[in-house]
Amino acid sequence: MRRLILHPIRHTPIPKRDTLPEDVPADPMPSVPTLRATSEDKQVAHMAAVAIGLSMIDAAFPSPIPGIKPGLANIVTLIALQWYGWRVTAWVVGLRVIASALLVGSLLTPGFWLSLAGAGCSLLILAPFSRLPKRWLGPVGLSVIAAMFHLLGQWLVARYWLIPSAGLVYLLPPLATAALITGCINGLIAARWLTQHPHSTPIETGP
């Protein structure tokens, strides 16, 4: 009778390859995207920051009638419009409306939509009027026009969406009077600032 003898199996180690085959390219290092701020970006950020600060001061003022505010941030709007044009001003106003709503916790509330509607209407009317010669329409005239259409945008949203009541028409005279007064005051402040600071940093239009 034969005996079965078991011999241990020896495993031959497989040599490690330190390098990949020539036909398999190594994975390149992923490129890290970089954002470069242009002169326009810096100017927009600076003007928007000032406008947001003025909006916070504006929100602290007590209002005898809902909707009546000094509108101090509109001073920055007028300065940006005179210095950098309508496109930069639209960015400044948009950032100011959204950031101010985030800071006071009113994003997507009725107050936010009122503010957005007023800012949108004033921007739309400033687009054609800002192209007129400055000797025809200065900062005070632009400020009054913007204030009136800001009021109109807010009133339309309140009348036909938030508070659909015909009685809101009785609020138009006091609101229009307040818009006229604050528009004149803000326009005078902006005009004086522009007189004392006539030069601005040029914007790089870039691709």
Secondary structure in CASP SS format (residue, H / E / C, confidence):
PFRMAT SS
TARGET T0000
AUTHOR 0000-0000-0000
METHOD secondary structure of the structure
MODEL  1
M C 1.00
R C 1.00
R C 1.00
L C 1.00
I C 1.00
L C 1.00
H C 1.00
P C 1.00
I C 1.00
R C 1.00
H C 1.00
T C 1.00
P C 1.00
I C 1.00
P C 1.00
K C 1.00
R C 1.00
D C 1.00
T C 1.00
L C 1.00
P C 1.00
E C 1.00
D C 1.00
V C 1.00
P C 1.00
A C 1.00
D C 1.00
P C 1.00
M C 1.00
P C 1.00
S C 1.00
V C 1.00
P C 1.00
T C 1.00
L C 1.00
R C 1.00
A C 1.00
T C 1.00
S H 1.00
E H 1.00
D H 1.00
K H 1.00
Q H 1.00
V H 1.00
A H 1.00
H H 1.00
M H 1.00
A H 1.00
A H 1.00
V H 1.00
A H 1.00
I H 1.00
G H 1.00
L H 1.00
S H 1.00
M H 1.00
I H 1.00
D H 1.00
A H 1.00
A H 1.00
F C 1.00
P C 1.00
S C 1.00
P C 1.00
I C 1.00
P C 1.00
G C 1.00
I C 1.00
K C 1.00
P C 1.00
G C 1.00
L C 1.00
A H 1.00
N H 1.00
I H 1.00
V H 1.00
T H 1.00
L H 1.00
I H 1.00
A H 1.00
L H 1.00
Q H 1.00
W H 1.00
Y H 1.00
G C 1.00
W H 1.00
R H 1.00
V H 1.00
T H 1.00
A H 1.00
W H 1.00
V H 1.00
V H 1.00
G H 1.00
L H 1.00
R H 1.00
V H 1.00
I H 1.00
A H 1.00
S H 1.00
A H 1.00
L H 1.00
L H 1.00
V H 1.00
G C 1.00
S C 1.00
L C 1.00
L C 1.00
T C 1.00
P H 1.00
G H 1.00
F H 1.00
W H 1.00
L H 1.00
S H 1.00
L H 1.00
A H 1.00
G H 1.00
A H 1.00
G H 1.00
C H 1.00
S H 1.00
L H 1.00
L H 1.00
I H 1.00
L H 1.00
A H 1.00
P H 1.00
F H 1.00
S C 1.00
R C 1.00
L C 1.00
P C 1.00
K C 1.00
R C 1.00
W C 1.00
L C 1.00
G C 1.00
P H 1.00
V H 1.00
G H 1.00
L H 1.00
S H 1.00
V H 1.00
I H 1.00
A H 1.00
A H 1.00
M H 1.00
F H 1.00
H H 1.00
L H 1.00
L H 1.00
G H 1.00
Q H 1.00
W H 1.00
L H 1.00
V H 1.00
A H 1.00
R H 1.00
Y H 1.00
W H 1.00
L H 1.00
I C 1.00
P C 1.00
S C 1.00
A H 1.00
G H 1.00
L H 1.00
V H 1.00
Y H 1.00
L H 1.00
L H 1.00
P H 1.00
P H 1.00
L H 1.00
A H 1.00
T H 1.00
A H 1.00
A H 1.00
L H 1.00
I H 1.00
T H 1.00
G H 1.00
C H 1.00
I H 1.00
N H 1.00
G H 1.00
L H 1.00
I H 1.00
A H 1.00
A H 1.00
R H 1.00
W H 1.00
L H 1.00
T H 1.00
Q H 1.00
H C 1.00
P C 1.00
H C 1.00
S C 1.00
T C 1.00
P C 1.00
I C 1.00
E C 1.00
T C 1.00
G C 1.00
P C 1.00
END
